[in-house]
Amino acid sequence: MKFSYTYKTISIALSLLVLLSTLSLTIDKHFCGDVLIDVAIFSEPDKCADDVVNFDTSETINKTCCKDEIDVIEGINQLTINAFEDLEPVLKQVLFAYTYSYINLFEEVQNLSIPHKDYSPPILIKDIVLLDETYLI
């Protein structure tokens, strides 16, 4: 029972590792001058109030002090799965020999017949050790 929880935990950890390694993220940062104003991962970053000035004529003027920076963390696009046939012949032989020897380590031992299994010892009338006064120290 203890091993099954360990195997389940390891398999969940490995599946999460594969999931996270294939995940891509985009991090948006908004700076005003040299000061970081907002960082957003799944949404647009908040703009500072000085970034855009609206006039009555619906004309917008962007100030040059603010800038947006985008960092892209790309995950693995393709996962490669190697088959046994893709391995070199020497490596195939080593892998086969190792697997064969490892499997043979755990062969079941045949049930040995114990000839005195049903033998019952004789009933002792007197304790011979006490009569002979021979004690193991």
C-alpha positions in Angstrom: 0.0 0.0 0.0 2.9 2.3 0.8 4.4 1.8 -2.6 1.2 2.6 -4.5 1.0 6.1 -2.9 4.7 6.7 -3.8 4.1 5.6 -7.4 1.0 7.7 -7.7 2.8 10.8 -6.3 5.8 10.3 -8.6 3.5 9.8 -11.7 1.5 13.0 -10.8 4.7 15.0 -10.4 6.1 13.8 -13.7 2.8 14.6 -15.5 2.8 18.1 -14.0 6.4 18.5 -15.1 5.5 17.7 -18.7 2.5 20.0 -18.5 4.5 22.9 -17.1 7.4 22.4 -19.6 5.0 22.7 -22.5 3.2 25.8 -21.1 4.0 29.2 -22.7 3.5 32.5 -20.9 3.5 36.1 -21.9 4.4 38.6 -19.2 3.3 42.2 -19.9 5.1 45.0 -17.9 4.2 48.7 -17.9 6.9 51.3 -17.0 6.6 55.0 -16.4 10.1 56.3 -16.8 12.2 53.7 -14.9 9.4 52.8 -12.4 7.5 49.6 -12.8 3.8 50.3 -12.6 2.1 47.0 -13.3 2.8 43.4 -14.3 0.2 41.2 -15.9 0.3 37.6 -17.0 -3.2 36.8 -18.2 -4.5 40.3 -18.8 -3.5 43.7 -20.0 -1.3 45.7 -17.6 -2.9 48.8 -16.0 -1.7 52.0 -17.6 -0.6 55.0 -15.6 -2.8 58.2 -15.7 -0.1 60.2 -17.5 0.1 57.7 -20.4 -2.8 58.9 -22.6 -4.3 62.4 -22.6 -7.7 62.8 -24.2 -8.9 66.0 -25.8 -12.3 67.2 -26.7 -11.6 66.5 -30.4 -11.2 62.8 -29.6 -7.5 63.1 -30.5 -5.1 61.2 -28.3 -1.5 62.1 -27.6 0.9 59.5 -26.2 3.6 60.7 -23.9 7.1 59.2 -24.4 7.9 58.6 -20.8 5.8 55.4 -20.5 6.7 52.2 -22.2 5.4 48.6 -22.4 7.7 45.6 -22.2 6.6 42.1 -23.2 8.5 39.0 -22.0 7.6 35.7 -23.7 8.5 32.4 -22.0 8.1 29.7 -24.6 7.6 26.1 -23.6 8.5 23.0 -25.6 6.6 22.9 -28.8 7.3 19.3 -29.7 7.8 16.3 -27.4 10.0 13.7 -28.8 9.2 10.1 -28.1 12.0 7.6 -28.9 11.0 4.1 -29.9 13.1 0.9 -29.2 13.8 0.6 -32.9 15.5 4.0 -32.9 18.2 2.9 -30.6 21.7 1.7 -31.7 22.1 -2.1 -31.9 24.7 -2.2 -29.1 22.4 -0.2 -26.8 19.5 -2.5 -27.7 21.6 -5.6 -26.6 22.7 -4.0 -23.4 19.1 -2.9 -22.5 17.8 -6.4 -23.4 20.5 -8.1 -21.3 19.9 -5.8 -18.3 16.2 -6.3 -18.4 16.5 -10.1 -18.8 18.9 -10.3 -15.8 16.8 -8.0 -13.7 13.6 -10.0 -14.3 15.3 -13.3 -13.5 16.4 -11.9 -10.1 12.8 -12.1 -8.9 11.8 -15.6 -9.9 9.7 -17.4 -7.4 11.3 -20.2 -5.3 9.5 -23.5 -5.8 7.8 -24.8 -2.7 10.2 -27.2 -1.1 8.8 -30.2 0.6 9.6 -30.4 4.3 9.7 -34.0 5.3 9.4 -33.4 9.1 6.5 -30.9 8.8 3.9 -33.2 10.4 6.3 -34.7 12.9 5.4 -34.1 16.5 8.2 -34.3 19.1 7.9 -36.9 21.9 6.4 -36.0 25.2 9.1 -35.3 27.7 8.5 -36.8 31.1 11.5 -35.3 32.8 13.6 -32.3 31.7 17.0 -33.8 30.8 18.8 -30.5 30.9 17.9 -30.1 34.6 18.7 -33.7 35.4 22.2 -33.5 33.9 22.7 -29.9 35.1 24.0 -28.7 31.7 23.2 -25.1 31.1 24.1 -22.9 28.2 25.8 -19.6 29.3 
